[in-house]
Amino acid sequence: MVQVIFEPTPPYLVPKEMQELMDWLHQELKGRQHPLLLIANFLFEFLAIHPFEDGNGRTSRILTNLLLLQAGYEFTPFVSHEKIVESNKIQYYQALNFTQITWKTDKEDMSKWVVFFLEVVKKQATRAVELITKNIEFEAFLSPAQLKVWEVLKGGQEMSRSEIKKQINIPLPTIRQALAKLLEMNKIELKGQGRASRYVVKDLNLLSLESVISYPEEDQAEKDWNTSGLRQMAHWAKEDGDDQADWDLSKLKPTPPLPKNLSEK
């Protein structure tokens, strides 16, 4: 088994280096660099800094999903990035091991890690296309709560969140999350705004591959609106008076940038 042994950032420097990392990413995402290269670079630096005593790998995979969604790779919720990494654990550690050897040197080389990351994303995209083109039953990808919400809406009626809650007796936050998932999967549509919001199943015969998966080349405004699930969750939180949820998609991006040795490249 390949073992990755980092000399992580000393604890007293972790806040500084993480701030620099976030500032770098935030700035570079505004430029012309390909987002996948930036995300790969960010993830390695995060793992190398090792900001937490435990759970850095799992946290990096959560950040991967967030960053891929923000970059417009909307197949992310359909196929698990983490499962592909887990099934290629030896290659994962080999790529990290090779890259950490030159970390913070004048000859820093992230090529093996970047190639590994891109291969995982490619597998995600390929499996997502197979999932849709082969018409695999999407319900297999829903959690039990999401499936209950879907079963209620499949009746064909337009329903509010409170009406759904009365039928299945699931907490409202769980219903919100389920609706966000179904919106992201393009299985339902939202009608109305605010407390008049209602949800209805889309005509599945009208769905096409393009309506489910969009690609990074599309217009930025369209990409923003295609993350409708995240936007809707933010809207719901504000609507219900959640003082902790002053959400905006721009705030979901890292507002604080990569370390000096990377920003100079």
N, C-alpha and C positions, 0 to 999 in steps of 0.2 A: 504493500500500500504506500502510495506517495504521500509524504507528510509535508505540509507547508509550514515553515517556521519563519514568521515575520519577526523582525525587531520592531514592534509597534511603536507608535509615537508615545513619548513619555506622558504620563497623565496630565502634568501641568501644561503641556503644549497642545493637548487635544482640542480645547475650545478654539484656540487660535487657528489651528490647521483645519478644523472643520469649517470655521467661518470662511477661511480662504478658499476652501474647496467649493462651498456653496456659492460664494461670490463669483468664482471662476465659471462655474456652470451657468449661473444666471446670465452672465455677460456673454459667454460663448454661444448660448442658444439663440441669441439675437443676431449672430453673424451668419456666415455662409458655410460653416463646417457642417458635415452631415451629422444629423442628430444621433444616429446609431454609434458613430465613432466617439462622440462626446459622452454618451451614456456609458459605453464600455470603459472609457477612461475614468469617468467619475466612479464607477462601481469598484474598479481596482483600487483607486486611491482610498475610497471609503473602507474597503477591507484591510488595506495596509495600515491605515491610521488606527483601525480597531478601537472605535470610540467606546464600546461597551465591554464589560467583563465577559458577557456571554450573549449569544444570539445575533452576532454580527452578520453571519451568513444569511439567516432567515430575514433579518432586516434589509439586507441588500436585495433580496428577491422581491420584497414588498416595494422597495424603491424602484426596482426594475419595472414592475407593472405600472406604477404611477408614471414614470418617465416615458415609457413606451406609449401609454395612452395620451399623454400630453403632446407627444410628437406625432400623433395621428395614426398610430398602429392599432387600429380598433379590433383586430383579431385577438388581442391580448386576453380578454376575458373568456374566450372560447377554448383555448388550449393552454394548459398550465406550463409556464416557463420553468417553474421549480421542479416539476416532475421530469422534464427533459434533462435538467441539470442533474437530478438525482440518478437518472438512468445512465448518465455519462460521468460519474463521479471521479473515476480515475483520470480521464482527460481534463476534467475541471481542476483537479489538484495539480496535474502536470503543468497546465497553463499558468496557474497561479505561482507554482514553484519556480518556473523559468523566469517569469516576469519579476518576482520579488528579488531575484539575484542582483538585478541591475537597478533596483528602485533607489531613487535619490542619488544616482551617480550621473556623471557626464555622458554615459553611454546607455541611458535608460531605454529599454526595449520592451514595448508592450505588445508586440506583434502576435505572439502565440495566444495571449489572453484575448485580444481583439478578434482574432480569427475564430477562437472557440465561441465567444459571445455571439458573433454574427451567424455561426452555424446553428446555434440554438434558436435564434430568432427566425432563421430560415425554416427550420423544422416546425416551429410554431405556425408560421404562415402557411406552409404546405399542408399541415394537418387541418388547419382551419378551412382552407379551400376544399380539401377532401370531405370535411364534415358537411359543408354546405352543398357541394356539387353531387355528393352521393346521397344527399337527403337523409342523413342519419337523424334519428329522432332527437331533437334538441332537448326534450324534457329530461333526458338522462343527465343533462348538465345542470339541472336545477336542484337547489337544496329542498328539503321537505317543505319549508315555509314558502319558498318561491313557487313550488309546485301547487300548493294549496291556493295561492293567489291566482295562479294561471288557470286552475280548474274552475274557479269562480267566474273569471272573466270570459272563459270559453263559452259560457252560456249565451254570449252575444250582446248582452245589455251594457249600456254605458253606466259606469258605477263610480261613485266617489270613494275616497279612502275609508270614510266612516261606514259607508254601506258594505264595503268589503269586510271591514272589521266585524260588523254585526253577524256576518254569515260564517266566518271561520274563527272568530275569537282569538286573533293573534295580536300581540302588541303593535301599536301604530308605528313605532320606529322600524319594526321588522317588516311591516307592510310597505313602508316607504322604500326600504332597501330592495325588497322584492320587485316593486314597480320600477325602480331605477334599473335593475338588472334586465327586466323585460323590455324596457325602453331601449337600453343599449343593444339588446339582441334584435331590435326592430320587430318585435312580435305584437306590441300594443302601441297605441297612439294616445296622446294627451289632447283633450279638448277643453277649452276654456282656461281661465287663469284664476289664481288665488283660491278662495274657498269654493269657487264654482268649478274647480278642476274636476274633470271626469275622465275615465279611462275606458278604452274599448279595444278589442282585438282587431288587428289589421286584417285586411283581406290578404291572406297568405298567398293567393294566386298571383298577386301583383308584385310580390317581392322578387327581387333579382339579386344576383351576387353582388352587384355594385351597390345595392342599397344596404347591404349588411357589412361589407368590408370596404373601407376607403383607404386610399394610399397617401403617402406623405406629399405627393406632388400636387394635391388639390389645394385650392385657395385657402389661405390661413383662416379667413372668416368662416368658411365652410367647415374646416377642421374643428374650430372652436364649437360650432353648433352641433357637430356630430358627437360630441361628448355630452349628449343631452342628459344622460343619467346623472352625471356629476352636477350639471347645472340644476337639474330638477331637485336633487337632494338639498342643494344650497337654498333654492327657492322655498322648499318646504320648511326648512329650519327657520328661515326668516319669517315666513308666514305664520308659523306657530309660536313666534316670540322667543326663539332660542337665542339668548344673549351671547352664548358662546359660539354662535354660528354665523359670524360676519364673513360668510364665505363668498369667494369669487374665484373663478378658474385661474386668474392671474396670481391669486394668493396661494393656489395649490402648487405653483411653481416655486422653486427655491428662491426666496427673496434675498436671503443673505448670500459667491463663486467658487478653478482647481488651484492647488498650491503654486507657489512661485516657480518651482522647477518645471511645472507643466505649462503655466501661462506664458512662459518664455519661448515655448516651442512654436 
